[in-house]
Amino acid sequence: MDRNGAVADYSETCGIVEAKLWGFGVNSAELRKRHAEWLDDFVVPILADGGSIALVGEASRSGAASHNQVLSIRRAKGVLEHLRRAVGVVRHVDATGSNGFDVRSVGGVGEAAAADAGRRDGTEEAFFRAVRVRAWSRPMPPVPPPPQPAPRKMVRRVSSRRWHSSNTRTGGGGNPLHDGGAGVLLADLVKKAFKAKTRGGTDQRSYVQVPPDHVVVRVKDETVIDDSLYTMNVSTTTYTTVITYEWGPRTPTVELARRIVSIPKGGSIAKARITHQVDVLPRSEVWRYTTAPDAVVFG
């Protein structure tokens, strides 16, 4: 072989042209004259007509295997650069940055081909200083979109719960307008009016969709105690509690915020006594102080 390089394993069938361009210089990715001529004669026309190509570089077994791996890829890229310049048309730019034709793959196998052929490590042979070329007369099909991750499984969790209860007292027979029985009956009607008319009696819940591995990370517990309702000799204290749960990735602690609003008899929200408390509790302790999302609530 002379210093112009050589072409081996040439074939042409079913719109596919392939060959092995061998005889690159030692530790070189520069195309030889014979390589460029063959590419211009047999491959460039295919690519200029909208074809596609795959390139695989090779290296002999002298030198380190890691170096030869990089060198084989450089040789394949050198062939690609020649084809880019030679085709001279721009059809599109794909993910590989190729202008004018589709590039199916550009890679290298290092000295693996020489090793598979039984060549000893450290030997130098021109036949394995090469690039394998395969050109198709048809363009590469569109790259399919990357697979979408499966949607994360979600489960229904309680996000808040609300309930009412009431306690009524009557003046008994001391009021001339009512005897004791009438007072008890009226008290019962008032109590029913304050009960939530929801599924489960007094407990009303709302829900959100969260990943199954999420846990409660924050709880807000607010209770309003209203003693202000007093009419027709009937005093009614109502209790309205709303607990809101925030779900998130597992944490060792839970933030618990508690607020109690106490409205005095005959008073208003403006005269209410309000207390706040915020604690950060270990997960194992938080449900001592408030209601767990899946616990049963009684009015």
C-alpha positions as CSV (number, residue, x, y, z in Angstrom):
1,M,0.0,0.0,0.0
2,D,1.3,3.5,-0.8
3,R,0.8,6.6,1.2
4,N,-2.4,7.5,-0.6
5,G,-4.5,5.0,1.4
6,A,-6.7,2.2,0.2
7,V,-10.3,1.1,0.0
8,A,-11.4,-2.5,0.9
9,D,-14.6,-4.5,1.3
10,Y,-16.4,-2.3,-1.2
11,S,-20.0,-3.3,-2.0
12,E,-23.2,-1.8,-3.5
13,T,-26.6,-3.4,-3.1
14,C,-30.2,-2.4,-2.4
15,G,-29.3,1.3,-2.3
16,I,-26.5,0.8,0.2
17,V,-22.9,1.5,-0.5
18,E,-20.2,0.5,2.0
19,A,-16.5,0.1,2.3
20,K,-13.5,0.3,4.6
21,L,-11.1,3.2,4.2
22,W,-7.8,2.0,5.6
23,G,-4.2,3.1,5.7
24,F,-4.6,6.2,7.8
25,G,-1.3,7.6,9.1
26,V,0.0,6.4,12.5
27,N,-1.8,8.4,15.2
28,S,-3.5,10.5,12.5
29,A,-7.1,11.2,11.5
30,E,-6.2,12.9,8.2
31,L,-7.9,11.4,5.1
32,R,-5.6,10.0,2.4
33,K,-6.1,10.9,-1.2
34,R,-7.6,7.6,-2.2
35,H,-10.1,7.9,0.7
36,A,-11.3,11.3,-0.5
37,E,-11.6,10.2,-4.1
38,W,-13.8,7.2,-3.2
39,L,-16.0,9.2,-1.0
40,D,-16.5,11.9,-3.7
41,D,-17.3,9.2,-6.3
42,F,-19.6,6.9,-4.4
43,V,-20.9,8.5,-1.3
44,V,-21.3,12.2,-2.0
45,P,-23.9,11.6,-4.8
46,I,-26.0,9.6,-2.4
47,L,-25.8,12.2,0.3
48,A,-26.4,15.1,-2.1
49,D,-29.6,13.3,-3.1
50,G,-30.9,13.2,0.5
51,G,-29.3,10.0,1.7
52,S,-27.9,9.1,5.1
53,I,-24.6,7.7,6.5
54,A,-23.0,5.8,9.4
55,L,-19.3,5.9,10.2
56,V,-17.2,3.7,12.5
57,G,-13.6,4.4,13.2
58,E,-10.9,1.8,14.0
59,A,-7.3,1.8,15.3
60,S,-4.4,-0.6,15.4
61,R,-3.1,-2.0,18.7
62,S,0.0,0.1,19.2
63,G,-0.4,2.6,22.0
64,A,-2.9,2.7,24.9
65,A,-6.4,1.4,24.4
66,S,-7.9,4.6,25.7
67,H,-5.9,6.7,23.3
68,N,-6.9,4.4,20.4
69,Q,-10.6,4.7,21.3
70,V,-10.4,8.5,21.0
71,L,-8.3,8.2,17.8
72,S,-10.8,6.0,16.1
73,I,-13.6,8.5,16.7
74,R,-11.4,11.3,15.4
75,R,-11.0,9.4,12.2
76,A,-14.7,8.9,11.7
77,K,-15.3,12.6,12.4
78,G,-12.6,13.4,9.8
79,V,-14.6,11.5,7.2
80,L,-17.8,13.3,8.2
81,E,-16.1,16.7,7.9
82,H,-14.9,15.9,4.4
83,L,-18.5,14.9,3.4
84,R,-20.0,18.0,4.8
85,R,-17.7,20.2,2.7
86,A,-18.2,18.0,-0.4
87,V,-21.9,17.8,-0.4
88,G,-22.3,21.6,-0.3
89,V,-26.1,21.6,0.3
90,V,-28.1,22.2,3.4
91,R,-31.3,20.2,3.8
92,H,-31.6,20.4,7.5
93,V,-29.5,20.4,10.7
94,D,-30.1,17.4,12.8
95,A,-29.0,16.5,16.4
96,T,-25.5,15.6,15.2
97,G,-25.0,19.0,13.6
98,S,-24.8,17.5,10.1
99,N,-25.6,19.8,7.2
100,G,-27.2,18.5,4.0
101,F,-27.7,14.8,4.9
102,D,-28.7,12.6,7.8
103,V,-26.0,11.1,10.0
104,R,-27.2,7.9,11.6
105,S,-24.1,7.4,13.8
106,V,-20.5,8.5,14.1
107,G,-18.4,6.5,16.5
108,G,-15.3,4.4,17.0
109,V,-14.4,0.9,18.3
110,G,-10.8,1.7,19.1
111,E,-8.6,-1.3,18.7
112,A,-11.4,-3.8,19.3
113,A,-11.6,-4.9,15.6
114,A,-7.8,-5.6,15.6
115,A,-8.1,-7.6,18.9
116,D,-11.1,-9.6,17.5
117,A,-8.9,-10.5,14.5
118,G,-6.2,-11.9,16.8
119,R,-3.7,-9.1,16.6
120,R,-1.4,-8.9,19.6
121,D,-1.3,-5.9,21.8
122,G,1.4,-3.4,20.8
123,T,1.4,-4.4,17.1
124,E,1.0,-1.9,14.3
125,E,-1.0,-2.7,11.2
126,A,-2.3,-0.3,8.5
127,F,-5.4,-2.3,7.8
128,F,-6.8,-1.4,11.2
129,R,-6.1,2.3,10.9
130,A,-9.4,2.7,9.2
131,V,-13.0,4.0,9.0
132,R,-15.9,1.9,7.9
133,V,-18.4,3.8,5.8
134,R,-22.0,2.8,5.1
135,A,-24.3,5.1,3.0
136,W,-28.0,4.7,2.3
137,S,-29.9,6.2,-0.6
138,R,-32.8,7.0,1.7
139,P,-32.8,9.5,4.4
140,M,-32.8,8.5,8.0
141,P,-36.3,8.3,9.5
142,P,-37.2,11.0,12.0
143,V,-35.8,10.5,15.4
144,P,-38.6,9.3,17.7
145,P,-39.3,11.5,20.7
146,P,-37.6,10.4,23.9
147,P,-39.8,8.1,25.9
148,Q,-41.9,10.0,28.5
149,P,-41.5,8.9,32.0
150,A,-44.5,7.1,33.3
151,P,-46.8,9.4,35.2
152,R,-46.1,9.2,38.9
153,K,-48.8,7.3,40.8
154,M,-51.0,9.6,42.9
155,V,-53.3,8.8,45.7
156,R,-56.2,10.6,47.3
157,R,-55.2,12.2,50.7
158,V,-57.2,14.3,53.1
159,S,-56.1,18.0,52.7
160,S,-58.5,19.5,55.3
161,R,-61.4,18.5,57.6
162,R,-64.0,20.6,59.2
163,W,-66.6,19.9,61.8
164,H,-69.2,21.6,64.1
165,S,-70.6,20.7,67.4
166,S,-72.8,22.6,69.8
167,N,-73.9,22.6,73.4
168,T,-77.2,24.2,74.4
169,R,-78.6,25.2,77.8
170,T,-82.1,26.5,78.7
171,G,-83.5,28.7,81.4
172,G,-86.0,26.0,82.4
173,G,-89.2,27.1,84.1
174,G,-87.8,30.4,85.2
175,N,-88.9,32.0,82.0
176,P,-92.7,32.6,82.0
177,L,-92.8,32.1,78.2
178,H,-91.5,28.5,78.3
179,D,-91.8,25.6,80.5
180,G,-88.9,23.1,80.8
181,G,-90.1,20.8,78.1
182,A,-90.5,23.6,75.5
183,G,-87.0,24.8,76.4
184,V,-85.5,21.4,75.9
185,L,-87.2,21.0,72.5
186,L,-86.0,24.4,71.4
187,A,-82.5,23.7,72.5
188,D,-82.5,20.5,70.5
189,L,-83.7,22.4,67.3
190,V,-80.9,25.0,67.8
191,K,-78.3,22.3,68.2
192,K,-79.3,20.6,65.0
193,A,-79.1,23.8,63.1
194,F,-75.5,24.1,64.0
195,K,-74.5,20.6,62.9
196,A,-72.9,20.3,59.4
197,K,-75.2,18.5,57.0
198,T,-72.5,16.4,55.4
199,R,-71.5,12.8,54.8
200,G,-70.4,11.3,58.1
201,G,-72.6,13.6,60.2
202,T,-70.4,16.4,61.6
203,D,-67.1,15.6,59.8
204,Q,-66.6,17.3,56.4
205,R,-63.3,16.5,54.5
206,S,-61.6,17.8,51.3
207,Y,-59.0,15.9,49.4
208,V,-55.9,16.4,47.1
209,Q,-53.9,14.0,44.9
210,V,-50.4,13.5,46.2
211,P,-47.7,10.9,45.5
212,P,-48.2,7.8,47.7
213,D,-44.8,8.3,49.5
214,H,-45.7,11.8,50.7
215,V,-46.4,12.4,54.3
216,V,-48.0,15.2,56.3
217,V,-45.3,17.9,56.9
218,R,-47.4,20.8,58.2
219,V,-50.7,20.9,60.1
220,K,-52.8,24.0,60.9
221,D,-55.4,23.5,63.6
222,E,-57.9,26.3,64.2
223,T,-60.9,26.2,66.6
224,V,-63.5,28.8,67.2
225,I,-65.5,28.7,70.4
226,D,-68.5,30.9,70.1
227,D,-70.6,31.6,73.3
228,S,-72.3,34.7,71.9
229,L,-75.6,33.1,70.8
230,Y,-78.3,33.6,73.4
231,T,-81.9,33.9,72.5
232,M,-85.3,33.1,73.9
233,N,-83.7,31.9,77.2
234,V,-81.5,29.4,75.2
235,S,-77.7,29.8,75.3
236,T,-75.8,27.9,72.7
237,T,-72.0,27.4,72.5
238,T,-70.8,26.4,69.1
239,Y,-67.4,24.7,68.3
240,T,-66.1,25.0,64.8
241,T,-62.8,23.3,64.1
242,V,-60.8,23.3,60.8
243,I,-57.6,21.3,60.4
244,T,-55.6,21.7,57.3
245,Y,-52.9,19.2,56.3
246,E,-50.0,19.9,53.9
247,W,-48.4,16.8,52.3
248,G,-44.8,16.6,51.1
249,P,-41.7,14.5,50.9
250,R,-40.9,12.7,54.1
251,T,-39.4,14.8,56.9
252,P,-38.5,13.8,60.5
253,T,-40.7,16.5,62.0
254,V,-44.1,18.1,61.5
255,E,-44.9,21.8,62.0
256,L,-48.1,22.2,64.0
257,A,-49.8,25.6,64.2
258,R,-52.7,25.9,66.6
259,R,-55.1,28.9,66.9
260,I,-58.0,29.2,69.3
261,V,-60.6,31.9,69.0
262,S,-62.9,32.3,72.0
263,I,-65.9,34.6,71.5
264,P,-67.5,35.6,74.9
265,K,-71.1,35.6,75.7
266,G,-72.8,38.6,74.2
267,G,-69.5,39.5,72.5
268,S,-68.3,39.6,68.9
269,I,-65.2,38.6,67.0
270,A,-63.7,42.0,67.8
271,K,-63.8,41.1,71.5
272,A,-62.6,37.5,71.1
273,R,-59.6,36.1,72.9
274,I,-57.2,34.6,70.4
275,T,-54.2,32.4,71.3
276,H,-51.6,31.1,68.9
277,Q,-49.0,28.4,69.3
278,V,-46.5,26.9,66.7
279,D,-44.6,23.8,67.5
280,V,-42.2,21.6,65.5
281,L,-42.8,18.1,66.8
282,P,-41.3,14.7,66.0
283,R,-43.5,12.8,63.6
284,S,-44.2,10.2,66.3
285,E,-45.6,12.9,68.6
286,V,-47.6,15.2,66.5
287,W,-50.9,13.3,66.6
288,R,-51.0,13.6,70.3
289,Y,-51.9,17.3,69.8
290,T,-54.2,17.2,66.8
291,T,-56.3,14.9,64.7
292,A,-54.6,12.6,62.3
293,P,-55.9,12.8,58.6
294,D,-57.4,9.3,58.8
295,A,-58.7,9.4,62.3
296,V,-62.4,9.3,63.1
297,V,-63.8,12.6,64.3
298,F,-66.8,12.8,66.6
299,G,-68.8,16.1,66.9
